[in-house]
């Protein structure tokens, strides 16, 4: 479990069983969202001997980048049959999980929309080349890594590519991320961009030979 966790007990004693249950549930939340900033759990006894409902209330506060705060609470009403503390804990985490799923889905959709917005035409350098397998990767001038297949290289120039060759490519969204649908050599094949006397592009700032 990586998320910073804080558990507060009010009007009741801490127990290892509840602590372990909470940690188990938090770990499951991390499977949904691996970048939770913080998690605070408040476990409170609000009644001593209720005739129905539950004497317990559990509140979960999560912070998610860039600035989201999720709050989930379980406080069974008096109309509900008496529920022990572990059940109340589970109900609170069920509510937190539902909120977290919705948030991460919205964030993924937003990221996908932004990724699609960056798709189009781009210029870059061949940074990885797996000639035997027939594919490689291009690093664009804005430091995005783009996959390409040899069939996407125009004029059957795949065999002429080398690490550092400058290329122009059309970028689209693939099943596993951005990929080049067409790749055209714009620097002399086999010559690293930036060293050619007829350089057409400049390498990214973090380019290393």
Buried (B, 14 or more C-beta within 10 A) or exposed (E): EEBEBEBEBEEBEEEEEBBEBBBEBBEEBBEBBEEBBEBBBBBBBBEEEEEEBBBBBBBBBBBBEEEBEBEBBBBBEEEEEEBEBBBBBBBBBEBBBEBBEEBBEEBEEEEEEEBEEEBEEBBBBBBEBEEEEEBBBBBBBEEBEBBBBBEBBEEEBBEEBBEBBBBBBBBBEEEEEBBBBBBBBBBBEEBBBBEBEEBBBEBBEEBEE
